Amino acid sequence: MANKGKDFENHFKKLVDDYINLQLNLTDKTNCSIDRFYDNIGGFKGIGYPSDYVAFKSPFEYYFELKSTAQKSFPLKNMSNSQYNKLLFKRRCKGVIAGLVIWHYKFKSTYFVPIESVKAIVDLGKKSFNIDILKENNLAFVTITGRQKRLFCDYNIEEMFKNLEEFEVNYERNEYK
């Protein structure tokens, strides 16, 4: 496998597409869509996207920046300042959920970390973080569950969106601010 990160991004999108297609097959309508922002490989300065994907699942819009790591902790240097600032800006819009989907492939765990939790880690002066640091500081994250395959996990996309919606309701009630 040449690039685990890119393969993870493609796998994640396929699972969301499968979820959308299942809805379409059952009802001929869907309340979900996902689009990919392709990485700028050409090297044009100043052109950058806030995330790998933008998704909509009524009533929320999601910005997912997918990251993969073999380490237990996620190094903040693996996220560009531009993405960080753009995700923070997107999060200021009501109804937008923005953050990182981090796959720890050696530990077979994946979770969503809202950008406001990442900001809190930055404000603490940390250079990396893991689940323990998020828990110790009462910072939000959502575990993404599914059925483990040989390398990837077939995530339960419906459950993921439900848990992210629940996070947003709790966030709006100031439980994580």
N, C-alpha and C positions, 0 to 999 in steps of 0.2 A: 504494500500500500504506500504509494508515493507521498501523499500529503494527507495525514489523518484529519487535519482541520478542515480542508476543502471537502473531503469525503463526508465528514460529519455534517457540514452545511448542506450538502446535497441530500444526505439521508433525512435530515430534519425536514427539509422542504418536501421531499417525497411523502413523508408521513402526513404532513399537513394537507398536501394535495390529495392523498388517499382519503383523508377525513372529509374533505370537501366533496370528492366524487361519491363517497358513500351517501352523504346527505342528498346530493343530486339524484342518485339512483333511487332513493327512497321517496323523495317528495318533489323532485324536479325543481327545487329551489334550495338555496344555501344562504346562511347568514355569515359566511366566512370567505375570506380571500387572502392570498399571500402573494407578495411580489418580491423579487430578488433585486438588490442593488449590487451590481457586479463590481468587484474590486477594480480600482484604477491601476492597471498594470503599466500603462503608458508613461507614467511618471509626470503627468501634468500637475504642476503645483497649484494649490488652491482649490482643486476639485476633489471633493471627498463626500462620502455619504455618512449619514448618522449611524447607520447600522447595516447589517447584511440583508435583513428582511424587514419589510413593513407588512403587517397583517391587519386584517379587520375581522373581528368577530363581534357581532352586535352585542352590546352597544359600545365596545371599546376598540381603539386603534392601538396596535402594538408595534414597537420598534425592538427587534431582537438582534443583538450583536452576539454571534456565536463564537465561542472560544473553546479551545481544547488544550489540555495540559496533562503531562504525565505526573507532575508534582501534586502533593497534597494541597499546597497553597497556589493561588493564582497571582502571578506577578503583575502589578498594575502597569508596569512598563509595556506589557503586551497589548495595551489599549492606547490608541493615539489621543493626544490632547484634543484634537479636532473632534473625534468621535465622542469623547467624554463631554465636551462642551455642547455639542449638537444634541446629544441625548438629554442632557440637563435642560436645554432649551425646549425640546419637544415635550418633556414632562410637565412643563408649565401650562400646557393646554389641558383643559378639562376633558376627561375621557381618554387621555393618552397614557399608556403604560409603556415604559421604556427601560431597558436594562440589558444585562448580559445573561446568556444561556451558556453555562460553563460545564463542559464535559471533562471529568477527570477519568481518563480512560484506563489508567492502571488501577484505579479504585472502583471502577464501574459505578460511578455516581454522576448525576447531572442535576443541576439546579439553576433556577432563574434568580438573579440578584438585581433588584430594582436599582436604577441609577442613583436614587437618593441614599441607598445603603452604601454604594460605592463612594459617593461624595463624603459620607460620614467617615469611611475608612481613610480617605484622603485627608480629611480634616484632622483625624487622629495622628497623622504623620506616618502611617504605615506604608510600606513599599509593596506589600502583598497581603492577601487574606485567605482564610479558609472558613469552613462552616463553624468551627469552634470560636473564631474571632467574631463572626456575625452573632452567634448565640451570646457570647460574653458581653457584647455591647448592645444587646436587645435590638439588633438590626434585622430587617425583614429579608427573607429569602423564601423561595418556593421550590420544594423538591419535585423534580419531574420523574415520574415513575413509569415503568413499563416492563416488558418481558425481555430479559437479557438474551441476546443471541451471541454468536461467536465473538464479534467485536462490538457491534453497536447494540443498542437497546431499541426495541420497538415501543416507543413511548406511547402512552395513552393520551392522545392529543385532546380528546374531549375533556378528560380529567384535568389536564394541564390548563386549558382555558378556564374551566370552572374554578380551579384553585387561584388562578391569576385574578379572576373577577372577585373572588372572595377577598384576596389581598387588597384589591382596590377599594372595596367597600370598607374594610378595616382601616385602610390608610386615610380615606376621607373622613372617618370618625376620629382621626388623630391618634390612632393606636400606635403608629410608627413614626410620628413626627417629633 
